[in-house]
């Protein structure tokens, strides 16, 4: 008798939920039945369609907010800072060597056939300074080796690239840097910035921006994930409700924003990367544009107002500008002037870098 009562109770609960769904989606029809006859006449079918569509969109929006509301928590914006020079000087030579060798960066560059000029420039310049760099392409391109993703949707490309990177290299690298083909990166400065960070903790950093309530890392400046963040991201990939493979039908987020949404479900939030003087080190503009802006805002101290001495990235560069940057960063020297850096990040064994 008790078992019968329990079954009836469960049946009643299930029926209640089903009834609620029916009531929710039947609301638009009930609304129109209550309108005057002239409104639902054949001549008013166009208006009826418009209103039905509007009500449906409102319902989808409300349901979406309800779904997201359970996991939304207030988050105080955080800033990650590079170590100060004196912090490194206090280390012994053995400690410095161990630290410099412990940071291993795998670089992911997302490319499409239209990016051939940038692709060639990145291949010949800064990517050689990664511990390993691979190009993930939307389709096969005969002139360059790449990992073919068979999609040109940026979010799907990013998602697949992160999945493959984790699957293939989770035991080999502890930091994962994703960049677009028009981005120039100084990997030694990235490693210096990461010196104090623990890759076994979930880090998601770069140049942060805000869109509504969402804080995200702007993909133009490059995105850095620790191995722990990548592990948690791949776990949330398995849940299509939290991290869909395709963008929404009505509102489509950019790939970098969609990444932030997926990471947020794991409790991982975007953190702005800065030098010890609180200047941004991931830049979403070319260095020439930043200097031009500084000439207006800091006319007496243009270089000081422009950029951090420890900048990691500049974005929006033409292929020839990447070679100019390579010359300025790695080749050009002022005779007799030495920075006397306390750390040296040696190039990967067998690499053809500068």
N, C-alpha and C positions, 0 to 999 in steps of 0.2 A: 504493500500500500504506500509506504514511504517512497519507494523507487518510482512508482507511478506519479506521485505528487511532484518529485524532482523533475521528471521528464516533462510534465506539463508546465512546470515553472520555466524550464529552459526554453520550451517551445513558445511560451508566452513572451519571454524576453526577446527571442529571435524575431517573433512576429512583431513585437513593438519596434525593434530597429528597422525592420522592413517597412512597417507602416510609416515610420518617420521619414524614410527615404522617399516613399511614394508621395507623402504629403508635401515634402520639400520641392520635388520636381513637378508635382501637379499644381503648385501654386500659380504658375503663369496661366494655365488653362482656366483655373477658377477665376482668375482676375478678368479674363476676357469674357467669361460667361456672365459676369456681373455688369459688363458694359452695355450701353444702350444698343438696340438692334441695329441702328444705322452704322455703328462702329464696326460691327462684324459682318456687315453685308459684303457682297462680292466686291463692291467698289472700294471697300476699306481694307481689302486683304493686304495691300502693300504696307499700310500703317500697322496692321496687326503683325506682320512679319518683322518690321522694324522693332516694335515693342517687345515681341518675343525674344528677339536676338539680344536686346538690351538687358532684359531680365535675366537671360541665361548667362551673359557676361558678368552681371553682378553676382549671381550665384557662384560661378566659378571663382571669382575674386574672393568672395567671402570664405569659400571652402579652402582656398589656398592659404588665406591668412590664418584660418583656424589650424590648419595642418602645420604651418611654420611656427605658430605661436607657442607650441609646447616646448620647443628647443631654443627659443630666443632668450638670451641672458644679457644683462647689461655688461658692457666691456669697456674698460678704461684704455684709451689709446696708449700703446707702449712704443718705446724707442730703444733700439739696440745700438750701442756705441762701440766703435773700434777701441782697442786698448791704447793707452797713452804710451809714449816712447819710454818713459821712465819705468813703466810696468815691465816692459821687455828687458830693459837694461839690468833690472834686479834679478833676472834669471841667470843661472849658470850656463856655460856653453853647451853642456850636455842636455840641459833642459830645453834650450833654444832649438837644438838640433832635433830632439825628439818631437817637439811641438811642430816644427816646420814639416817633418815627415809624416805626421799623424793626420794632416788635413789632405784628403784626397777628393778631388772635384771631378765629377763626370758632367760633361757639357752636352746638352740636348739643343740642337738647332732645328727649328721647324721651317721647312722650305717648300716652295712650289715651283713648277717649271718656269714661271714668269720671273723668278728670283735668280736666274742663272748668273747674272753679273755679281750680285751680292754674295751668292753661294761661293763663287770662285774666290772672291776677296776674303771672305771669312775663312775659307779653307787654307788660304795662303798666309793669313796673318794671325790674329789673336787665338784662334782655336787650337793652334799648336802648343799653347801654353797650358791647356787643360791636361789633367792626368790622362783623360781619354775624352775625345769629342766624336760625336756621331750625328749625322744629318738624317732627319726623319722627313721623308718627302710624301706629298699627297699622291704622287704617281711615279712610275719608273722613269728615270732620265738616264740615257745611255752614257753621257759624257762624265757623270760623277757617280761614285758609289753612294748608296743611301739605303736606309731601311724604309721600305715602301709600305705606306699605311692604307692605300686604296680609298682615300676620302679627301675631299678638299674643304670639309667643314672644320674650322679651326678648333672648336671645342672637342670634336671627336678625335682630331689629330693629337691634341694635347693629352687627352685622356689615354689614348692608345700608347703614346710615347712614354708616359709615366708608368703604365702597366708593364711595358716591355723592359724599361730601364730597371724597374724593381725586380722583375722576374730574372733578368740576366745578370744584374750587377749589385744586388743587395748585400753581398758579402765582400765586395771589392772596393766600394766607394762609400764615403759617409756624408758627402754633400752633393746635391744635384742642382745644377744651374741650367735653367731653360732660357733661351734667347731667340729673338726674331733675327732674320738675316740682315737687317739694317742696323743692328746693335753692335757696337764695338766694346769689348770687355778687357779689362786689365786683371787677369786672373791672380797675379801676385798680390794685388791690393784686396781682392776678394778673400784670399787665404789669410791675409793679415787681419782683416775685419772679423773673420771667423775664429781667430785665435783663442778668444775667451769663451766661445760658445761650445756647448756640449751636444754633439750630434745625436746622442742617445735621448735627447729631449726634443719635443716637437717644435721646430722652428720653421717659420714661413715669413720670409722677409724680402725687402727690396724697397721700391719707392711706393709708399702707401697713398691711396686716395680714397675718397668717400663718395658713395652713390646712395643717397637716401640713408638708410640705417646700416648699409653694408660697407665695411672697410675691406679694401682689397689691394693687392700689389699690382701696379700697372705693368702689364706684360712688355710694354715698349722698353722699359728700363731693365728688364731681366727679372726672373723669379728664382729665388733660392729656397730649397727645401732640405731639411736634414733627413737622414735616413729614417728616423722615427716618424717624421711627418709623412714621408712617402709610404711607409708601412701602413699608417692609419688611413691615408688617402686610398690606398688600394683595397683596404677593408671596406670603406664606405662605398667604393665603386660597386661592390656586390649588392648594394641596396638601391634599386632603381627609383624607389620612392624618394629617397634622400638625395641621390646623385644620379639623375637621368642621363642616359647616353646621348640622347638628343635634346636640343633646346625646347622650350615651351612652344605650344602651338600659337599662343596669342602674343606673349612677350618673350623675345629671344635675347638672352643676356650674352654679352661678349665672353670670349673664352676665359679671360682673366677673372671676370666677375663670377662666372660659373664655378671656377676653381675655388674661389673664396667661399661660396655657398657650401660646396661639398666639404671643405675643410672645417667650416664652422660647425657642421653637424658632429664633427669629432672633437669639438672644443678647441680647435686651433685657430688663432686669430692672426691677422696681418700685423707685422711689426716693422716700423720704419727704420731703415738702416742709415746711420749717421757716423761721422767721424767724431773724434774726441772733443771737437769744438762745436758739435751739434749741426754741422752742415750735411746736407744730403749727399750720399755717395753714389746712389743709383740715379742717373739722369735720363729723362725721357725726351731730351732735345739734343741736337748736335752741339759740340763745344763752341762753334762759331756763333750760333744763336745765343748761347748763354753769355758769351763775351759781349755781344752787341747789346743785350739787355743790361749787362753790368755797366756798360759805358754810359747809359742813361741814369741808372740808379746809384752807381758808385763811381762817379767820374774821376775822383782822385785816387781810388784804389780799385782799379778795374779787375785785376786778377784776384784780389782778395774777395771782391764782391761776386765774382763769377762762380767759382767752383772749388770744391775741396781738393787739397793736395793729394788726398788718398782716394780720389774718385775711382769707382769700379766700372761704371758703364756710361756711355753716351749713345744716344739713339738717333735714328733718322739720317744716318750717314750714307752718302753715295759711295759706290765701290772704290773710286779713286781716293776719296777722303780717308778710307780705312788704311790705305797704304801710307798716306800722309801721317795719320795718327801713329801707325807702327813705327815710322821713322822718328817721330818726335818722342815717343815713349821709350823705345828700346835702343835706338841707334845714336841719336844726337846727344852729344855731351859738351858741357862747358869745361874747358881744360882747367885743371886745378881746383875744380869745385866738386866736393864729395859730400854725399848725404850721410855717410857713415851709418848706414842702417844696421841695427843690431841683429836682424834676422835675414837669412838668405833662403828663398824658396827655389830649390834646384829644379831644373826641367825634368820631365818624366824620362826615364831611361829609353834610349833609342829614338827620342823625338827629334824632329827637324825644326826646332824653334830657334828664336833669336837670343 
